[in-house]
Amino acid sequence: MNTQISVAIYSRVSTDNQDATNQRAQLRDFAQKHGWIIYEEYIDEAVSGSRSGASRPAFSRMMQDASQRKFDLLLFWSLDRLSREGVSATLDYLNRLSSWGVGFRSYSEPYLDSLGVFKDAVLAILACIAKQERIRISERTKAGLERAKRQGKLLGRPSVSQTVMQQIKTLRSQGKSIRAVARECSVSVGLVCKLSKGVLPHSCFI
């Protein structure tokens, strides 16, 4: 293996009771065994696996550095240690790394190796799984909406009564500001501004 390959190590533990020390040690040994130069170790600790990459500071910084091509390869323990946001989001991360010219390798899943012969096959399988995941989510959403309709629940934004609209117009015509009217009527500033244009043209002050 080319000894000039620069590798970033990413580790994540999902609860306060877990320790990334063992992960880091094995990933570090794995990198050294292949002759890779460790650029940096990115560690997120005590972070819920359901949170997005934006809520994981080390992950976000790692992706930012990857986009700037600061290292050649990302090494992680396993796919679920990289992300638990679902197959679609995880596949997106891998594709983004590839688009930046950064490879990836899973320690415990040797088939998940952008330098290996199975890269395209694995990504194709993940893409199929991601597609099915999106279909299932869409179906669940539609089923939920249909169930809500059958139960007589109102969908979408709640409507504003004629009484409230008249109150808004009256208060605005009395010279009260949009923000004051919104607070008094418990509605959004945007709604008050929209109604104000019909009552007091060009007087949409906050």
mmCIF file of the C-alpha atoms, coordinates in Angstrom:
data_MODEL
# 
_entry.id   MODEL 
# 
loop_
_atom_site.group_PDB 
_atom_site.id 
_atom_site.type_symbol 
_atom_site.label_atom_id 
_atom_site.label_alt_id 
_atom_site.label_comp_id 
_atom_site.label_asym_id 
_atom_site.label_entity_id 
_atom_site.label_seq_id 
_atom_site.pdbx_PDB_ins_code 
_atom_site.Cartn_x 
_atom_site.Cartn_y 
_atom_site.Cartn_z 
_atom_site.occupancy 
_atom_site.B_iso_or_equiv 
_atom_site.pdbx_formal_charge 
_atom_site.auth_seq_id 
_atom_site.auth_comp_id 
_atom_site.auth_asym_id 
_atom_site.auth_atom_id 
_atom_site.pdbx_PDB_model_num 
ATOM 1   C CA . MET A 1 1   ? 0.000   0.000  0.000  1.00 0.00 ? 1   MET A CA 1 
ATOM 2   C CA . ASN A 1 2   ? 1.183   3.495  -0.813 1.00 0.00 ? 2   ASN A CA 1 
ATOM 3   C CA . THR A 1 3   ? 2.776   4.860  2.381  1.00 0.00 ? 3   THR A CA 1 
ATOM 4   C CA . GLN A 1 4   ? 1.884   8.381  1.319  1.00 0.00 ? 4   GLN A CA 1 
ATOM 5   C CA . ILE A 1 5   ? -1.859  7.845  1.802  1.00 0.00 ? 5   ILE A CA 1 
ATOM 6   C CA . SER A 1 6   ? -3.170  10.246 4.425  1.00 0.00 ? 6   SER A CA 1 
ATOM 7   C CA . VAL A 1 7   ? -5.995  8.789  6.507  1.00 0.00 ? 7   VAL A CA 1 
ATOM 8   C CA . ALA A 1 8   ? -8.532  10.355 8.856  1.00 0.00 ? 8   ALA A CA 1 
ATOM 9   C CA . ILE A 1 9   ? -9.992  8.219  11.637 1.00 0.00 ? 9   ILE A CA 1 
ATOM 10  C CA . TYR A 1 10  ? -13.576 8.746  12.756 1.00 0.00 ? 10  TYR A CA 1 
ATOM 11  C CA . SER A 1 11  ? -14.971 7.209  15.956 1.00 0.00 ? 11  SER A CA 1 
ATOM 12  C CA . ARG A 1 12  ? -18.326 7.665  17.617 1.00 0.00 ? 12  ARG A CA 1 
ATOM 13  C CA . VAL A 1 13  ? -19.904 6.270  20.777 1.00 0.00 ? 13  VAL A CA 1 
ATOM 14  C CA . SER A 1 14  ? -23.634 6.657  21.306 1.00 0.00 ? 14  SER A CA 1 
ATOM 15  C CA . THR A 1 15  ? -23.935 6.622  25.109 1.00 0.00 ? 15  THR A CA 1 
ATOM 16  C CA . ASP A 1 16  ? -22.056 7.884  28.138 1.00 0.00 ? 16  ASP A CA 1 
ATOM 17  C CA . ASN A 1 17  ? -21.261 4.286  29.088 1.00 0.00 ? 17  ASN A CA 1 
ATOM 18  C CA . GLN A 1 18  ? -19.295 3.554  25.935 1.00 0.00 ? 18  GLN A CA 1 
ATOM 19  C CA . ASP A 1 19  ? -15.669 4.396  25.412 1.00 0.00 ? 19  ASP A CA 1 
ATOM 20  C CA . ALA A 1 20  ? -14.090 5.111  22.035 1.00 0.00 ? 20  ALA A CA 1 
ATOM 21  C CA . THR A 1 21  ? -10.626 4.181  23.323 1.00 0.00 ? 21  THR A CA 1 
ATOM 22  C CA . ASN A 1 22  ? -10.717 0.607  22.006 1.00 0.00 ? 22  ASN A CA 1 
ATOM 23  C CA . GLN A 1 23  ? -12.114 1.741  18.668 1.00 0.00 ? 23  GLN A CA 1 
ATOM 24  C CA . ARG A 1 24  ? -9.395  4.339  18.291 1.00 0.00 ? 24  ARG A CA 1 
ATOM 25  C CA . ALA A 1 25  ? -6.632  1.907  19.233 1.00 0.00 ? 25  ALA A CA 1 
ATOM 26  C CA . GLN A 1 26  ? -7.715  -0.709 16.707 1.00 0.00 ? 26  GLN A CA 1 
ATOM 27  C CA . LEU A 1 27  ? -8.293  1.815  13.954 1.00 0.00 ? 27  LEU A CA 1 
ATOM 28  C CA . ARG A 1 28  ? -4.912  3.382  14.651 1.00 0.00 ? 28  ARG A CA 1 
ATOM 29  C CA . ASP A 1 29  ? -3.196  -0.025 14.528 1.00 0.00 ? 29  ASP A CA 1 
ATOM 30  C CA . PHE A 1 30  ? -5.049  -0.876 11.316 1.00 0.00 ? 30  PHE A CA 1 
ATOM 31  C CA . ALA A 1 31  ? -3.878  2.343  9.655  1.00 0.00 ? 31  ALA A CA 1 
ATOM 32  C CA . GLN A 1 32  ? -0.288  1.811  10.747 1.00 0.00 ? 32  GLN A CA 1 
ATOM 33  C CA . LYS A 1 33  ? -0.368  -1.791 9.542  1.00 0.00 ? 33  LYS A CA 1 
ATOM 34  C CA . HIS A 1 34  ? -1.222  -0.538 6.047  1.00 0.00 ? 34  HIS A CA 1 
ATOM 35  C CA . GLY A 1 35  ? 1.427   2.143  6.175  1.00 0.00 ? 35  GLY A CA 1 
ATOM 36  C CA . TRP A 1 36  ? -1.077  4.997  6.128  1.00 0.00 ? 36  TRP A CA 1 
ATOM 37  C CA . ILE A 1 37  ? -0.201  8.368  7.609  1.00 0.00 ? 37  ILE A CA 1 
ATOM 38  C CA . ILE A 1 38  ? -2.806  9.426  10.188 1.00 0.00 ? 38  ILE A CA 1 
ATOM 39  C CA . TYR A 1 39  ? -3.869  13.003 9.412  1.00 0.00 ? 39  TYR A CA 1 
ATOM 40  C CA . GLU A 1 40  ? -6.257  13.405 12.356 1.00 0.00 ? 40  GLU A CA 1 
ATOM 41  C CA . GLU A 1 41  ? -8.600  11.480 14.626 1.00 0.00 ? 41  GLU A CA 1 
ATOM 42  C CA . TYR A 1 42  ? -12.152 12.832 14.819 1.00 0.00 ? 42  TYR A CA 1 
ATOM 43  C CA . ILE A 1 43  ? -14.032 11.685 17.911 1.00 0.00 ? 43  ILE A CA 1 
ATOM 44  C CA . ASP A 1 44  ? -17.692 12.225 18.855 1.00 0.00 ? 44  ASP A CA 1 
ATOM 45  C CA . GLU A 1 45  ? -18.574 10.951 22.320 1.00 0.00 ? 45  GLU A CA 1 
ATOM 46  C CA . ALA A 1 46  ? -21.891 10.607 24.166 1.00 0.00 ? 46  ALA A CA 1 
ATOM 47  C CA . VAL A 1 47  ? -23.919 11.568 21.090 1.00 0.00 ? 47  VAL A CA 1 
ATOM 48  C CA . SER A 1 48  ? -27.222 9.898  20.266 1.00 0.00 ? 48  SER A CA 1 
ATOM 49  C CA . GLY A 1 49  ? -27.025 7.823  17.116 1.00 0.00 ? 49  GLY A CA 1 
ATOM 50  C CA . SER A 1 50  ? -30.275 9.285  15.851 1.00 0.00 ? 50  SER A CA 1 
ATOM 51  C CA . ARG A 1 51  ? -28.875 12.773 15.556 1.00 0.00 ? 51  ARG A CA 1 
ATOM 52  C CA . SER A 1 52  ? -27.759 14.203 12.273 1.00 0.00 ? 52  SER A CA 1 
ATOM 53  C CA . GLY A 1 53  ? -24.205 14.957 11.230 1.00 0.00 ? 53  GLY A CA 1 
ATOM 54  C CA . ALA A 1 54  ? -24.838 18.640 11.882 1.00 0.00 ? 54  ALA A CA 1 
ATOM 55  C CA . SER A 1 55  ? -25.241 17.869 15.613 1.00 0.00 ? 55  SER A CA 1 
ATOM 56  C CA . ARG A 1 56  ? -21.933 15.973 15.762 1.00 0.00 ? 56  ARG A CA 1 
ATOM 57  C CA . PRO A 1 57  ? -19.135 18.541 15.843 1.00 0.00 ? 57  PRO A CA 1 
ATOM 58  C CA . ALA A 1 58  ? -16.280 16.155 15.053 1.00 0.00 ? 58  ALA A CA 1 
ATOM 59  C CA . PHE A 1 59  ? -18.233 14.590 12.187 1.00 0.00 ? 59  PHE A CA 1 
ATOM 60  C CA . SER A 1 60  ? -19.089 17.994 10.738 1.00 0.00 ? 60  SER A CA 1 
ATOM 61  C CA . ARG A 1 61  ? -15.469 19.104 10.978 1.00 0.00 ? 61  ARG A CA 1 
ATOM 62  C CA . MET A 1 62  ? -14.321 15.846 9.375  1.00 0.00 ? 62  MET A CA 1 
ATOM 63  C CA . MET A 1 63  ? -16.690 16.327 6.422  1.00 0.00 ? 63  MET A CA 1 
ATOM 64  C CA . GLN A 1 64  ? -15.543 19.923 6.049  1.00 0.00 ? 64  GLN A CA 1 
ATOM 65  C CA . ASP A 1 65  ? -11.893 18.827 5.973  1.00 0.00 ? 65  ASP A CA 1 
ATOM 66  C CA . ALA A 1 66  ? -12.779 16.072 3.498  1.00 0.00 ? 66  ALA A CA 1 
ATOM 67  C CA . SER A 1 67  ? -14.412 18.604 1.183  1.00 0.00 ? 67  SER A CA 1 
ATOM 68  C CA . GLN A 1 68  ? -11.110 20.504 1.221  1.00 0.00 ? 68  GLN A CA 1 
ATOM 69  C CA . ARG A 1 69  ? -9.240  17.262 0.447  1.00 0.00 ? 69  ARG A CA 1 
ATOM 70  C CA . LYS A 1 70  ? -7.108  17.469 3.586  1.00 0.00 ? 70  LYS A CA 1 
ATOM 71  C CA . PHE A 1 71  ? -6.809  13.663 3.683  1.00 0.00 ? 71  PHE A CA 1 
ATOM 72  C CA . ASP A 1 72  ? -7.073  10.809 1.198  1.00 0.00 ? 72  ASP A CA 1 
ATOM 73  C CA . LEU A 1 73  ? -9.038  8.167  3.078  1.00 0.00 ? 73  LEU A CA 1 
ATOM 74  C CA . LEU A 1 74  ? -11.614 8.015  5.864  1.00 0.00 ? 74  LEU A CA 1 
ATOM 75  C CA . LEU A 1 75  ? -11.342 5.025  8.189  1.00 0.00 ? 75  LEU A CA 1 
ATOM 76  C CA . PHE A 1 76  ? -14.210 4.155  10.538 1.00 0.00 ? 76  PHE A CA 1 
ATOM 77  C CA . TRP A 1 77  ? -15.144 1.190  12.714 1.00 0.00 ? 77  TRP A CA 1 
ATOM 78  C CA . SER A 1 78  ? -18.396 0.262  10.966 1.00 0.00 ? 78  SER A CA 1 
ATOM 79  C CA . LEU A 1 79  ? -21.114 1.856  8.897  1.00 0.00 ? 79  LEU A CA 1 
ATOM 80  C CA . ASP A 1 80  ? -23.418 2.288  11.880 1.00 0.00 ? 80  ASP A CA 1 
ATOM 81  C CA . ARG A 1 81  ? -20.585 4.035  13.745 1.00 0.00 ? 81  ARG A CA 1 
ATOM 82  C CA . LEU A 1 82  ? -20.305 6.484  10.849 1.00 0.00 ? 82  LEU A CA 1 
ATOM 83  C CA . SER A 1 83  ? -24.012 7.303  10.808 1.00 0.00 ? 83  SER A CA 1 
ATOM 84  C CA . ARG A 1 84  ? -27.345 6.023  12.083 1.00 0.00 ? 84  ARG A CA 1 
ATOM 85  C CA . GLU A 1 85  ? -29.436 8.448  10.079 1.00 0.00 ? 85  GLU A CA 1 
ATOM 86  C CA . GLY A 1 86  ? -30.666 5.754  7.721  1.00 0.00 ? 86  GLY A CA 1 
ATOM 87  C CA . VAL A 1 87  ? -29.309 4.237  4.543  1.00 0.00 ? 87  VAL A CA 1 
ATOM 88  C CA . SER A 1 88  ? -30.149 7.239  2.342  1.00 0.00 ? 88  SER A CA 1 
ATOM 89  C CA . ALA A 1 89  ? -28.219 9.711  4.499  1.00 0.00 ? 89  ALA A CA 1 
ATOM 90  C CA . THR A 1 90  ? -25.298 7.327  4.941  1.00 0.00 ? 90  THR A CA 1 
ATOM 91  C CA . LEU A 1 91  ? -25.094 6.675  1.217  1.00 0.00 ? 91  LEU A CA 1 
ATOM 92  C CA . ASP A 1 92  ? -25.124 10.425 0.629  1.00 0.00 ? 92  ASP A CA 1 
ATOM 93  C CA . TYR A 1 93  ? -22.113 10.835 2.932  1.00 0.00 ? 93  TYR A CA 1 
ATOM 94  C CA . LEU A 1 94  ? -20.188 8.127  1.076  1.00 0.00 ? 94  LEU A CA 1 
ATOM 95  C CA . ASN A 1 95  ? -21.044 9.627  -2.302 1.00 0.00 ? 95  ASN A CA 1 
ATOM 96  C CA . ARG A 1 96  ? -19.975 13.058 -1.121 1.00 0.00 ? 96  ARG A CA 1 
ATOM 97  C CA . LEU A 1 97  ? -16.640 11.667 0.031  1.00 0.00 ? 97  LEU A CA 1 
ATOM 98  C CA . SER A 1 98  ? -16.175 10.015 -3.369 1.00 0.00 ? 98  SER A CA 1 
ATOM 99  C CA . SER A 1 99  ? -17.068 13.228 -5.212 1.00 0.00 ? 99  SER A CA 1 
ATOM 100 C CA . TRP A 1 100 ? -14.352 15.013 -3.216 1.00 0.00 ? 100 TRP A CA 1 
ATOM 101 C CA . GLY A 1 101 ? -11.814 12.367 -4.163 1.00 0.00 ? 101 GLY A CA 1 
ATOM 102 C CA . VAL A 1 102 ? -11.686 10.952 -0.633 1.00 0.00 ? 102 VAL A CA 1 
ATOM 103 C CA . GLY A 1 103 ? -11.819 7.186  -0.171 1.00 0.00 ? 103 GLY A CA 1 
ATOM 104 C CA . PHE A 1 104 ? -13.407 5.299  2.710  1.00 0.00 ? 104 PHE A CA 1 
ATOM 105 C CA . ARG A 1 105 ? -12.827 2.024  4.540  1.00 0.00 ? 105 ARG A CA 1 
ATOM 106 C CA . SER A 1 106 ? -14.780 0.204  7.238  1.00 0.00 ? 106 SER A CA 1 
ATOM 107 C CA . TYR A 1 107 ? -12.650 -1.687 9.759  1.00 0.00 ? 107 TYR A CA 1 
ATOM 108 C CA . SER A 1 108 ? -15.229 -4.370 10.558 1.00 0.00 ? 108 SER A CA 1 
ATOM 109 C CA . GLU A 1 109 ? -16.770 -4.524 7.061  1.00 0.00 ? 109 GLU A CA 1 
ATOM 110 C CA . PRO A 1 110 ? -13.875 -5.229 4.663  1.00 0.00 ? 110 PRO A CA 1 
ATOM 111 C CA . TYR A 1 111 ? -16.216 -5.275 1.672  1.00 0.00 ? 111 TYR A CA 1 
ATOM 112 C CA . LEU A 1 112 ? -16.983 -1.590 2.332  1.00 0.00 ? 112 LEU A CA 1 
ATOM 113 C CA . ASP A 1 113 ? -13.755 -0.336 0.813  1.00 0.00 ? 113 ASP A CA 1 
ATOM 114 C CA . SER A 1 114 ? -13.588 2.365  -1.848 1.00 0.00 ? 114 SER A CA 1 
ATOM 115 C CA . LEU A 1 115 ? -10.141 1.029  -2.779 1.00 0.00 ? 115 LEU A CA 1 
ATOM 116 C CA . GLY A 1 116 ? -11.478 -2.498 -3.235 1.00 0.00 ? 116 GLY A CA 1 
ATOM 117 C CA . VAL A 1 117 ? -12.959 -4.287 -6.229 1.00 0.00 ? 117 VAL A CA 1 
ATOM 118 C CA . PHE A 1 118 ? -16.445 -4.452 -4.677 1.00 0.00 ? 118 PHE A CA 1 
ATOM 119 C CA . LYS A 1 119 ? -16.885 -0.694 -4.206 1.00 0.00 ? 119 LYS A CA 1 
ATOM 120 C CA . ASP A 1 120 ? -19.340 -0.148 -7.064 1.00 0.00 ? 120 ASP A CA 1 
ATOM 121 C CA . ALA A 1 121 ? -21.325 -3.267 -6.207 1.00 0.00 ? 121 ALA A CA 1 
ATOM 122 C CA . VAL A 1 122 ? -21.648 -2.305 -2.544 1.00 0.00 ? 122 VAL A CA 1 
ATOM 123 C CA . LEU A 1 123 ? -22.694 1.268  -3.356 1.00 0.00 ? 123 LEU A CA 1 
ATOM 124 C CA . ALA A 1 124 ? -25.236 -0.048 -5.870 1.00 0.00 ? 124 ALA A CA 1 
ATOM 125 C CA . ILE A 1 125 ? -26.732 -2.311 -3.198 1.00 0.00 ? 125 ILE A CA 1 
ATOM 126 C CA . LEU A 1 126 ? -26.834 0.567  -0.709 1.00 0.00 ? 126 LEU A CA 1 
ATOM 127 C CA . ALA A 1 127 ? -28.521 2.743  -3.340 1.00 0.00 ? 127 ALA A CA 1 
ATOM 128 C CA . CYS A 1 128 ? -31.229 0.093  -3.837 1.00 0.00 ? 128 CYS A CA 1 
ATOM 129 C CA . ILE A 1 129 ? -31.759 -0.177 -0.087 1.00 0.00 ? 129 ILE A CA 1 
ATOM 130 C CA . ALA A 1 130 ? -31.914 3.624  0.185  1.00 0.00 ? 130 ALA A CA 1 
ATOM 131 C CA . LYS A 1 131 ? -34.531 3.757  -2.556 1.00 0.00 ? 131 LYS A CA 1 
ATOM 132 C CA . GLN A 1 132 ? -36.677 1.198  -0.749 1.00 0.00 ? 132 GLN A CA 1 
ATOM 133 C CA . GLU A 1 133 ? -36.186 3.144  2.478  1.00 0.00 ? 133 GLU A CA 1 
ATOM 134 C CA . ARG A 1 134 ? -37.488 6.331  0.824  1.00 0.00 ? 134 ARG A CA 1 
ATOM 135 C CA . ILE A 1 135 ? -40.472 4.433  -0.600 1.00 0.00 ? 135 ILE A CA 1 
ATOM 136 C CA . ARG A 1 136 ? -41.328 3.005  2.825  1.00 0.00 ? 136 ARG A CA 1 
ATOM 137 C CA . ILE A 1 137 ? -41.109 6.444  4.435  1.00 0.00 ? 137 ILE A CA 1 
ATOM 138 C CA . SER A 1 138 ? -43.347 7.902  1.724  1.00 0.00 ? 138 SER A CA 1 
ATOM 139 C CA . GLU A 1 139 ? -45.857 5.082  2.138  1.00 0.00 ? 139 GLU A CA 1 
ATOM 140 C CA . ARG A 1 140 ? -45.918 5.510  5.913  1.00 0.00 ? 140 ARG A CA 1 
ATOM 141 C CA . THR A 1 141 ? -46.470 9.257  5.500  1.00 0.00 ? 141 THR A CA 1 
ATOM 142 C CA . LYS A 1 142 ? -49.346 8.740  3.073  1.00 0.00 ? 142 LYS A CA 1 
ATOM 143 C CA . ALA A 1 143 ? -50.877 6.083  5.310  1.00 0.00 ? 143 ALA A CA 1 
ATOM 144 C CA . GLY A 1 144 ? -50.656 8.452  8.272  1.00 0.00 ? 144 GLY A CA 1 
ATOM 145 C CA . LEU A 1 145 ? -52.377 11.241 6.339  1.00 0.00 ? 145 LEU A CA 1 
ATOM 146 C CA . GLU A 1 146 ? -55.125 8.918  5.185  1.00 0.00 ? 146 GLU A CA 1 
ATOM 147 C CA . ARG A 1 147 ? -55.634 7.662  8.743  1.00 0.00 ? 147 ARG A CA 1 
ATOM 148 C CA . ALA A 1 148 ? -55.847 11.244 10.014 1.00 0.00 ? 148 ALA A CA 1 
ATOM 149 C CA . LYS A 1 149 ? -58.441 12.090 7.358  1.00 0.00 ? 149 LYS A CA 1 
ATOM 150 C CA . ARG A 1 150 ? -60.556 9.068  8.287  1.00 0.00 ? 150 ARG A CA 1 
ATOM 151 C CA . GLN A 1 151 ? -60.427 10.179 11.922 1.00 0.00 ? 151 GLN A CA 1 
ATOM 152 C CA . GLY A 1 152 ? -61.675 13.606 10.914 1.00 0.00 ? 152 GLY A CA 1 
ATOM 153 C CA . LYS A 1 153 ? -58.480 15.456 11.785 1.00 0.00 ? 153 LYS A CA 1 
ATOM 154 C CA . LEU A 1 154 ? -57.769 18.697 9.993  1.00 0.00 ? 154 LEU A CA 1 
ATOM 155 C CA . LEU A 1 155 ? -54.534 18.723 8.012  1.00 0.00 ? 155 LEU A CA 1 
ATOM 156 C CA . GLY A 1 156 ? -52.309 21.630 7.097  1.00 0.00 ? 156 GLY A CA 1 
ATOM 157 C CA . ARG A 1 157 ? -52.055 24.996 8.796  1.00 0.00 ? 157 ARG A CA 1 
ATOM 158 C CA . PRO A 1 158 ? -54.914 25.940 11.131 1.00 0.00 ? 158 PRO A CA 1 
ATOM 159 C CA . SER A 1 159 ? -57.286 28.462 9.598  1.00 0.00 ? 159 SER A CA 1 
ATOM 160 C CA . VAL A 1 160 ? -57.757 31.938 11.071 1.00 0.00 ? 160 VAL A CA 1 
ATOM 161 C CA . SER A 1 161 ? -61.294 32.859 12.028 1.00 0.00 ? 161 SER A CA 1 
ATOM 162 C CA . GLN A 1 162 ? -63.072 35.864 10.592 1.00 0.00 ? 162 GLN A CA 1 
ATOM 163 C CA . THR A 1 163 ? -63.245 37.274 14.111 1.00 0.00 ? 163 THR A CA 1 
ATOM 164 C CA . VAL A 1 164 ? -59.468 37.191 14.505 1.00 0.00 ? 164 VAL A CA 1 
ATOM 165 C CA . MET A 1 165 ? -58.933 38.696 11.044 1.00 0.00 ? 165 MET A CA 1 
ATOM 166 C CA . GLN A 1 166 ? -61.324 41.525 11.858 1.00 0.00 ? 166 GLN A CA 1 
ATOM 167 C CA . GLN A 1 167 ? -59.544 42.089 15.157 1.00 0.00 ? 167 GLN A CA 1 
ATOM 168 C CA . ILE A 1 168 ? -56.219 42.317 13.344 1.00 0.00 ? 168 ILE A CA 1 
ATOM 169 C CA . LYS A 1 169 ? -57.588 44.845 10.872 1.00 0.00 ? 169 LYS A CA 1 
ATOM 170 C CA . THR A 1 170 ? -59.118 46.913 13.653 1.00 0.00 ? 170 THR A CA 1 
ATOM 171 C CA . LEU A 1 171 ? -55.939 47.014 15.722 1.00 0.00 ? 171 LEU A CA 1 
ATOM 172 C CA . ARG A 1 172 ? -53.847 47.895 12.696 1.00 0.00 ? 172 ARG A CA 1 
ATOM 173 C CA . SER A 1 173 ? -56.207 50.690 11.710 1.00 0.00 ? 173 SER A CA 1 
ATOM 174 C CA . GLN A 1 174 ? -55.754 52.048 15.232 1.00 0.00 ? 174 GLN A CA 1 
ATOM 175 C CA . GLY A 1 175 ? -52.044 52.410 14.508 1.00 0.00 ? 175 GLY A CA 1 
ATOM 176 C CA . LYS A 1 176 ? -50.692 49.450 16.461 1.00 0.00 ? 176 LYS A CA 1 
ATOM 177 C CA . SER A 1 177 ? -47.514 47.866 15.111 1.00 0.00 ? 177 SER A CA 1 
ATOM 178 C CA . ILE A 1 178 ? -47.523 44.489 13.400 1.00 0.00 ? 178 ILE A CA 1 
ATOM 179 C CA . ARG A 1 179 ? -45.523 42.843 16.152 1.00 0.00 ? 179 ARG A CA 1 
ATOM 180 C CA . ALA A 1 180 ? -47.859 44.184 18.860 1.00 0.00 ? 180 ALA A CA 1 
ATOM 181 C CA . VAL A 1 181 ? -50.931 43.008 16.951 1.00 0.00 ? 181 VAL A CA 1 
ATOM 182 C CA . ALA A 1 182 ? -49.380 39.571 16.363 1.00 0.00 ? 182 ALA A CA 1 
ATOM 183 C CA . ARG A 1 183 ? -48.740 39.177 20.093 1.00 0.00 ? 183 ARG A CA 1 
ATOM 184 C CA . GLU A 1 184 ? -52.216 40.347 21.055 1.00 0.00 ? 184 GLU A CA 1 
ATOM 185 C CA . CYS A 1 185 ? -53.957 38.089 18.540 1.00 0.00 ? 185 CYS A CA 1 
ATOM 186 C CA . SER A 1 186 ? -51.571 35.120 18.946 1.00 0.00 ? 186 SER A CA 1 
ATOM 187 C CA . VAL A 1 187 ? -50.814 34.924 15.234 1.00 0.00 ? 187 VAL A CA 1 
ATOM 188 C CA . SER A 1 188 ? -47.685 35.218 13.127 1.00 0.00 ? 188 SER A CA 1 
ATOM 189 C CA . VAL A 1 189 ? -46.099 38.512 12.145 1.00 0.00 ? 189 VAL A CA 1 
ATOM 190 C CA . GLY A 1 190 ? -46.309 37.401 8.508  1.00 0.00 ? 190 GLY A CA 1 
ATOM 191 C CA . LEU A 1 191 ? -50.090 36.982 8.676  1.00 0.00 ? 191 LEU A CA 1 
ATOM 192 C CA . VAL A 1 192 ? -50.565 40.408 10.230 1.00 0.00 ? 192 VAL A CA 1 
ATOM 193 C CA . CYS A 1 193 ? -48.340 41.976 7.595  1.00 0.00 ? 193 CYS A CA 1 
ATOM 194 C CA . LYS A 1 194 ? -50.270 40.260 4.812  1.00 0.00 ? 194 LYS A CA 1 
ATOM 195 C CA . LEU A 1 195 ? -53.639 41.461 6.135  1.00 0.00 ? 195 LEU A CA 1 
ATOM 196 C CA . SER A 1 196 ? -52.252 44.936 6.806  1.00 0.00 ? 196 SER A CA 1 
ATOM 197 C CA . LYS A 1 197 ? -51.441 45.450 3.152  1.00 0.00 ? 197 LYS A CA 1 
ATOM 198 C CA . GLY A 1 198 ? -55.140 45.282 2.388  1.00 0.00 ? 198 GLY A CA 1 
ATOM 199 C CA . VAL A 1 199 ? -56.077 47.668 5.182  1.00 0.00 ? 199 VAL A CA 1 
ATOM 200 C CA . LEU A 1 200 ? -53.197 50.113 5.319  1.00 0.00 ? 200 LEU A CA 1 
ATOM 201 C CA . PRO A 1 201 ? -51.229 50.028 2.046  1.00 0.00 ? 201 PRO A CA 1 
ATOM 202 C CA . HIS A 1 202 ? -47.488 50.524 2.381  1.00 0.00 ? 202 HIS A CA 1 
ATOM 203 C CA . SER A 1 203 ? -47.717 50.670 6.195  1.00 0.00 ? 203 SER A CA 1 
ATOM 204 C CA . CYS A 1 204 ? -46.222 47.296 6.997  1.00 0.00 ? 204 CYS A CA 1 
ATOM 205 C CA . PHE A 1 205 ? -43.984 48.503 9.844  1.00 0.00 ? 205 PHE A CA 1 
ATOM 206 C CA . ILE A 1 206 ? -42.920 46.162 12.627 1.00 0.00 ? 206 ILE A CA 1 
# 
